[in-house]
Amino acid sequence: MDYFWAFVIGGLFCAVGQALIDFTKLTPARILVSYVVAGVVLGAFGVYRKLIDFAGCGASVPLTGFGNLMAEGVEKAIDEKGFLGIFTGGLTAGAAGISAAMLFAFIFSLFCKSTPKK
């Protein structure tokens, strides 16, 4: 049942994003930023943690999960380091994902050559 709810919740996030692309004039970049900010806001109200507990990776993998992860990291760092935690918490919490994205982007750049649009 865990896989079912992860699929449903993750699919709903994707469906909402696709509907925003199809039926609004929002650019994909604005939609992505909106998802991250929504994760931060829902995390601030304590809603997103409950959603992650219910749907697992269906809620933690999308960009809303990344926003929530950053917000939780900042909250934890503020408790430990005070004001400096505002600047370090989000990057510390998201370091593994950010590092993986940079590493894989570098690896793929070695094997793929971009070409300018004509």
Backbone as JSON Lines, residues from 0, in Angstrom:
{"i":0,"aa":"M","n":[0.81,-1.2,0.0],"ca":[0.0,0.0,0.0],"c":[0.86,1.26,0.0]}
{"i":1,"aa":"D","n":[2.08,1.15,0.57],"ca":[2.98,2.3,0.59],"c":[3.31,2.75,-0.83]}
{"i":2,"aa":"Y","n":[3.56,1.79,-1.72],"ca":[3.89,2.12,-3.1],"c":[2.71,2.78,-3.8]}
{"i":3,"aa":"F","n":[1.52,2.32,-3.5],"ca":[0.32,2.88,-4.12],"c":[0.19,4.36,-3.78]}
{"i":4,"aa":"W","n":[0.29,4.69,-2.48],"ca":[0.11,6.09,-2.08],"c":[1.26,6.97,-2.56]}
{"i":5,"aa":"A","n":[2.47,6.41,-2.61],"ca":[3.59,7.17,-3.16],"c":[3.32,7.5,-4.63]}
{"i":6,"aa":"F","n":[2.81,6.52,-5.37],"ca":[2.49,6.73,-6.78],"c":[1.37,7.75,-6.94]}
{"i":7,"aa":"V","n":[0.33,7.65,-6.15],"ca":[-0.81,8.56,-6.27],"c":[-0.42,9.99,-5.93]}
{"i":8,"aa":"I","n":[0.26,10.18,-4.8],"ca":[0.62,11.54,-4.38],"c":[1.65,12.14,-5.34]}
{"i":9,"aa":"G","n":[2.66,11.37,-5.71],"ca":[3.64,11.87,-6.69],"c":[2.98,12.18,-8.02]}
{"i":10,"aa":"G","n":[2.04,11.33,-8.44],"ca":[1.31,11.57,-9.68],"c":[0.46,12.82,-9.62]}
{"i":11,"aa":"L","n":[-0.13,13.09,-8.46],"ca":[-0.92,14.31,-8.31],"c":[-0.05,15.56,-8.43]}
{"i":12,"aa":"F","n":[1.14,15.52,-7.84],"ca":[2.07,16.65,-8.0],"c":[2.39,16.87,-9.48]}
{"i":13,"aa":"C","n":[2.64,15.8,-10.19],"ca":[2.95,15.9,-11.62],"c":[1.75,16.4,-12.42]}
{"i":14,"aa":"A","n":[0.57,15.89,-12.09],"ca":[-0.64,16.3,-12.81],"c":[-0.94,17.78,-12.61]}
{"i":15,"aa":"V","n":[-0.75,18.27,-11.39],"ca":[-0.97,19.69,-11.12],"c":[0.04,20.52,-11.92]}
{"i":16,"aa":"G","n":[1.29,20.1,-11.93],"ca":[2.3,20.81,-12.71],"c":[1.98,20.83,-14.19]}
{"i":17,"aa":"Q","n":[1.52,19.69,-14.72],"ca":[1.17,19.63,-16.14],"c":[-0.04,20.51,-16.44]}
{"i":18,"aa":"A","n":[-1.02,20.53,-15.54],"ca":[-2.19,21.4,-15.73],"c":[-1.77,22.86,-15.73]}
{"i":19,"aa":"L","n":[-0.84,23.22,-14.84],"ca":[-0.36,24.6,-14.82],"c":[0.35,24.96,-16.12]}
{"i":20,"aa":"I","n":[1.09,24.03,-16.68],"ca":[1.76,24.29,-17.96],"c":[0.73,24.43,-19.08]}
{"i":21,"aa":"D","n":[-0.26,23.55,-19.1],"ca":[-1.23,23.52,-20.2],"c":[-2.24,24.65,-20.16]}
{"i":22,"aa":"F","n":[-2.69,25.05,-18.97],"ca":[-3.82,25.96,-18.87],"c":[-3.5,27.34,-18.33]}
{"i":23,"aa":"T","n":[-2.25,27.62,-18.05],"ca":[-1.87,28.96,-17.61],"c":[-0.72,29.45,-18.47]}
{"i":24,"aa":"K","n":[-0.38,30.7,-18.3],"ca":[0.75,31.26,-19.02],"c":[2.03,31.25,-18.19]}
{"i":25,"aa":"L","n":[2.0,30.49,-17.08],"ca":[3.19,30.39,-16.24],"c":[4.29,29.64,-16.98]}
{"i":26,"aa":"T","n":[5.51,30.12,-16.83],"ca":[6.64,29.41,-17.44],"c":[7.02,28.24,-16.54]}
{"i":27,"aa":"P","n":[7.66,27.21,-17.12],"ca":[8.1,26.08,-16.3],"c":[8.99,26.51,-15.13]}
{"i":28,"aa":"A","n":[9.82,27.51,-15.33],"ca":[10.69,27.98,-14.24],"c":[9.87,28.53,-13.08]}
{"i":29,"aa":"R","n":[8.82,29.27,-13.38],"ca":[7.98,29.82,-12.31],"c":[7.21,28.72,-11.59]}
{"i":30,"aa":"I","n":[6.8,27.72,-12.33],"ca":[6.09,26.59,-11.71],"c":[7.03,25.83,-10.78]}
{"i":31,"aa":"L","n":[8.27,25.61,-11.21],"ca":[9.24,24.9,-10.37],"c":[9.53,25.68,-9.1]}
{"i":32,"aa":"V","n":[9.71,26.98,-9.23],"ca":[9.96,27.8,-8.05],"c":[8.74,27.79,-7.13]}
{"i":33,"aa":"S","n":[7.55,27.82,-7.72],"ca":[6.32,27.77,-6.92],"c":[6.23,26.47,-6.13]}
{"i":34,"aa":"Y","n":[6.64,25.37,-6.74],"ca":[6.63,24.08,-6.04],"c":[7.58,24.1,-4.85]}
{"i":35,"aa":"V","n":[8.77,24.64,-5.03],"ca":[9.74,24.7,-3.92],"c":[9.19,25.58,-2.8]}
{"i":36,"aa":"V","n":[8.64,26.74,-3.15],"ca":[8.09,27.65,-2.14],"c":[6.9,27.0,-1.44]}
{"i":37,"aa":"A","n":[6.06,26.28,-2.19],"ca":[4.92,25.59,-1.57],"c":[5.41,24.56,-0.55]}
{"i":38,"aa":"G","n":[6.5,23.87,-0.85],"ca":[7.06,22.92,0.1],"c":[7.54,23.59,1.37]}
{"i":39,"aa":"V","n":[8.13,24.78,1.23],"ca":[8.58,25.53,2.39],"c":[7.39,25.97,3.24]}
{"i":40,"aa":"V","n":[6.37,26.51,2.58],"ca":[5.2,27.02,3.3],"c":[4.45,25.88,3.99]}
{"i":41,"aa":"L","n":[4.22,24.78,3.27],"ca":[3.52,23.65,3.88],"c":[4.33,23.04,5.02]}
{"i":42,"aa":"G","n":[5.66,23.05,4.88],"ca":[6.52,22.58,5.96],"c":[6.46,23.48,7.17]}
{"i":43,"aa":"A","n":[6.34,24.79,6.96],"ca":[6.26,25.74,8.06],"c":[5.0,25.53,8.89]}
{"i":44,"aa":"F","n":[3.93,25.11,8.25],"ca":[2.68,24.85,8.96],"c":[2.58,23.42,9.48]}
{"i":45,"aa":"G","n":[3.6,22.61,9.23],"ca":[3.61,21.24,9.72],"c":[2.82,20.25,8.9]}
{"i":46,"aa":"V","n":[2.32,20.69,7.76],"ca":[1.5,19.83,6.91],"c":[2.36,18.88,6.08]}
{"i":47,"aa":"Y","n":[3.49,19.36,5.6],"ca":[4.28,18.56,4.66],"c":[4.91,17.35,5.33]}
{"i":48,"aa":"R","n":[5.31,17.46,6.57],"ca":[5.89,16.3,7.28],"c":[4.86,15.18,7.37]}
{"i":49,"aa":"K","n":[3.6,15.52,7.62],"ca":[2.54,14.52,7.67],"c":[2.34,13.88,6.29]}
{"i":50,"aa":"L","n":[2.45,14.68,5.24],"ca":[2.31,14.16,3.88],"c":[3.46,13.21,3.55]}
{"i":51,"aa":"I","n":[4.67,13.52,3.98],"ca":[5.81,12.64,3.75],"c":[5.65,11.34,4.53]}
{"i":52,"aa":"D","n":[5.16,11.44,5.75],"ca":[4.92,10.23,6.55],"c":[3.87,9.33,5.89]}
{"i":53,"aa":"F","n":[2.9,9.94,5.23],"ca":[1.83,9.19,4.57],"c":[2.27,8.62,3.22]}
{"i":54,"aa":"A","n":[2.9,9.46,2.38],"ca":[3.18,9.08,1.0],"c":[4.63,8.71,0.73]}
{"i":55,"aa":"G","n":[5.51,8.87,1.69],"ca":[6.92,8.51,1.49],"c":[7.56,9.29,0.36]}
{"i":56,"aa":"C","n":[8.2,8.55,-0.54],"ca":[8.93,9.18,-1.64],"c":[8.02,9.9,-2.63]}
{"i":57,"aa":"G","n":[6.74,9.59,-2.62],"ca":[5.8,10.31,-3.47],"c":[5.7,11.77,-3.1]}
{"i":58,"aa":"A","n":[6.06,12.09,-1.86],"ca":[6.03,13.48,-1.4],"c":[7.43,14.05,-1.19]}
{"i":59,"aa":"S","n":[8.41,13.2,-0.89],"ca":[9.75,13.74,-0.59],"c":[10.61,13.95,-1.83]}
{"i":60,"aa":"V","n":[10.32,13.26,-2.93],"ca":[11.15,13.38,-4.13],"c":[10.82,14.61,-4.97]}
{"i":61,"aa":"P","n":[9.55,15.01,-5.14],"ca":[9.26,16.2,-5.97],"c":[9.89,17.46,-5.4]}
{"i":62,"aa":"L","n":[9.83,18.52,-6.15],"ca":[10.44,19.78,-5.73],"c":[9.83,20.33,-4.44]}
{"i":63,"aa":"T","n":[8.59,20.02,-4.17],"ca":[8.01,20.44,-2.9],"c":[8.77,19.8,-1.74]}
{"i":64,"aa":"G","n":[9.2,18.57,-1.93],"ca":[9.99,17.89,-0.91],"c":[11.34,18.56,-0.71]}
{"i":65,"aa":"F","n":[11.92,19.05,-1.8],"ca":[13.2,19.76,-1.7],"c":[13.03,21.05,-0.91]}
{"i":66,"aa":"G","n":[11.95,21.77,-1.17],"ca":[11.69,22.99,-0.41],"c":[11.5,22.71,1.06]}
{"i":67,"aa":"N","n":[10.77,21.65,1.36],"ca":[10.56,21.26,2.75],"c":[11.87,20.85,3.41]}
{"i":68,"aa":"L","n":[12.7,20.11,2.68],"ca":[14.01,19.7,3.21],"c":[14.86,20.91,3.55]}
{"i":69,"aa":"M","n":[14.88,21.89,2.67],"ca":[15.66,23.1,2.92],"c":[15.13,23.84,4.15]}
{"i":70,"aa":"A","n":[13.82,23.95,4.26],"ca":[13.23,24.65,5.41],"c":[13.53,23.92,6.72]}
{"i":71,"aa":"E","n":[13.41,22.59,6.71],"ca":[13.73,21.83,7.92],"c":[15.2,21.98,8.29]}
{"i":72,"aa":"G","n":[16.07,22.02,7.27],"ca":[17.5,22.21,7.53],"c":[17.79,23.56,8.16]}
{"i":73,"aa":"V","n":[17.11,24.59,7.68],"ca":[17.3,25.93,8.25],"c":[16.8,25.96,9.69]}
{"i":74,"aa":"E","n":[15.64,25.36,9.93],"ca":[15.09,25.35,11.28],"c":[16.03,24.64,12.26]}
{"i":75,"aa":"K","n":[16.58,23.5,11.84],"ca":[17.5,22.75,12.69],"c":[18.79,23.54,12.93]}
{"i":76,"aa":"A","n":[19.31,24.16,11.88],"ca":[20.55,24.92,12.01],"c":[20.39,26.15,12.89]}
{"i":77,"aa":"I","n":[19.22,26.78,12.82],"ca":[18.97,27.93,13.69],"c":[18.98,27.5,15.16]}
{"i":78,"aa":"D","n":[18.39,26.33,15.43],"ca":[18.4,25.83,16.81],"c":[19.82,25.54,17.3]}
{"i":79,"aa":"E","n":[20.68,25.07,16.38],"ca":[22.04,24.71,16.77],"c":[23.02,25.87,16.73]}
{"i":80,"aa":"K","n":[22.93,26.72,15.69],"ca":[23.94,27.75,15.47],"c":[23.44,29.18,15.63]}
{"i":81,"aa":"G","n":[22.15,29.34,15.82],"ca":[21.59,30.68,15.93],"c":[21.43,31.32,14.56]}
{"i":82,"aa":"F","n":[21.66,32.62,14.51],"ca":[21.43,33.41,13.29],"c":[22.2,32.87,12.08]}
{"i":83,"aa":"L","n":[23.4,32.36,12.28],"ca":[24.21,31.83,11.18],"c":[23.52,30.64,10.49]}
{"i":84,"aa":"G","n":[22.67,29.94,11.21],"ca":[21.96,28.8,10.65],"c":[21.04,29.17,9.5]}
{"i":85,"aa":"I","n":[20.6,30.42,9.45],"ca":[19.76,30.87,8.34],"c":[20.5,30.69,7.02]}
{"i":86,"aa":"F","n":[21.78,30.92,7.02],"ca":[22.56,30.86,5.78],"c":[23.13,29.49,5.48]}
{"i":87,"aa":"T","n":[23.33,28.67,6.5],"ca":[23.99,27.38,6.29],"c":[23.05,26.18,6.31]}
{"i":88,"aa":"G","n":[21.9,26.3,6.96],"ca":[21.02,25.15,7.17],"c":[20.48,24.52,5.92]}
{"i":89,"aa":"G","n":[20.0,25.34,5.0],"ca":[19.41,24.79,3.77],"c":[20.42,24.06,2.92]}
{"i":90,"aa":"L","n":[21.59,24.63,2.78],"ca":[22.63,23.97,1.96],"c":[23.16,22.72,2.63]}
{"i":91,"aa":"T","n":[23.25,22.74,3.94],"ca":[23.7,21.54,4.66],"c":[22.69,20.41,4.49]}
{"i":92,"aa":"A","n":[21.42,20.72,4.63],"ca":[20.38,19.7,4.51],"c":[20.29,19.14,3.09]}
{"i":93,"aa":"G","n":[20.46,20.0,2.1],"ca":[20.33,19.57,0.71],"c":[21.64,19.22,0.04]}
{"i":94,"aa":"A","n":[22.72,19.14,0.8],"ca":[24.06,18.94,0.23],"c":[24.17,17.67,-0.6]}
{"i":95,"aa":"A","n":[23.6,16.57,-0.13],"ca":[23.73,15.31,-0.85],"c":[23.05,15.39,-2.22]}
{"i":96,"aa":"G","n":[21.85,15.9,-2.26],"ca":[21.13,16.02,-3.53],"c":[21.78,17.01,-4.48]}
{"i":97,"aa":"I","n":[22.22,18.14,-3.94],"ca":[22.88,19.14,-4.77],"c":[24.18,18.6,-5.33]}
{"i":98,"aa":"S","n":[24.97,17.92,-4.5],"ca":[26.24,17.34,-4.94],"c":[26.02,16.26,-5.99]}
{"i":99,"aa":"A","n":[25.0,15.42,-5.8],"ca":[24.71,14.38,-6.78],"c":[24.31,14.99,-8.11]}
{"i":100,"aa":"A","n":[23.49,16.03,-8.09],"ca":[23.09,16.69,-9.33],"c":[24.29,17.27,-10.06]}
{"i":101,"aa":"M","n":[25.19,17.9,-9.32],"ca":[26.38,18.48,-9.95],"c":[27.3,17.39,-10.51]}
{"i":102,"aa":"L","n":[27.49,16.3,-9.75],"ca":[28.35,15.22,-10.2],"c":[27.81,14.57,-11.47]}
{"i":103,"aa":"F","n":[26.52,14.23,-11.49],"ca":[25.96,13.59,-12.67],"c":[25.91,14.53,-13.86]}
{"i":104,"aa":"A","n":[25.68,15.81,-13.63],"ca":[25.73,16.78,-14.72],"c":[27.13,16.82,-15.33]}
{"i":105,"aa":"F","n":[28.15,16.79,-14.48],"ca":[29.52,16.79,-14.98],"c":[29.81,15.53,-15.78]}
{"i":106,"aa":"I","n":[29.42,14.37,-15.24],"ca":[29.67,13.1,-15.94],"c":[28.99,13.08,-17.3]}
{"i":107,"aa":"F","n":[27.74,13.5,-17.36],"ca":[27.03,13.51,-18.63],"c":[27.62,14.53,-19.59]}
{"i":108,"aa":"S","n":[28.17,15.61,-19.07],"ca":[28.79,16.61,-19.96],"c":[30.04,16.06,-20.64]}
{"i":109,"aa":"L","n":[30.67,15.06,-20.05],"ca":[31.83,14.45,-20.67],"c":[31.46,13.61,-21.89]}
{"i":110,"aa":"F","n":[30.25,13.07,-21.89],"ca":[29.83,12.15,-22.97],"c":[28.87,12.78,-23.96]}
{"i":111,"aa":"C","n":[28.3,13.91,-23.65],"ca":[27.32,14.55,-24.53],"c":[27.82,15.93,-24.94]}
{"i":112,"aa":"K","n":[27.66,16.22,-26.21],"ca":[28.09,17.51,-26.71],"c":[26.86,18.32,-27.08]}
{"i":113,"aa":"S","n":[26.78,19.52,-26.56],"ca":[25.63,20.36,-26.9],"c":[25.87,21.02,-28.24]}
{"i":114,"aa":"T","n":[24.79,21.27,-28.92],"ca":[24.87,21.96,-30.21],"c":[23.97,23.16,-30.16]}
{"i":115,"aa":"P","n":[24.4,24.25,-30.77],"ca":[23.54,25.46,-30.75],"c":[22.3,25.25,-31.61]}
{"i":116,"aa":"K","n":[21.21,25.9,-31.22],"ca":[19.98,25.86,-32.01],"c":[20.17,26.65,-33.3]}
{"i":117,"aa":"K","n":[19.58,26.15,-34.35],"ca":[19.72,26.84,-35.64],"c":[18.5,27.65,-35.96]}
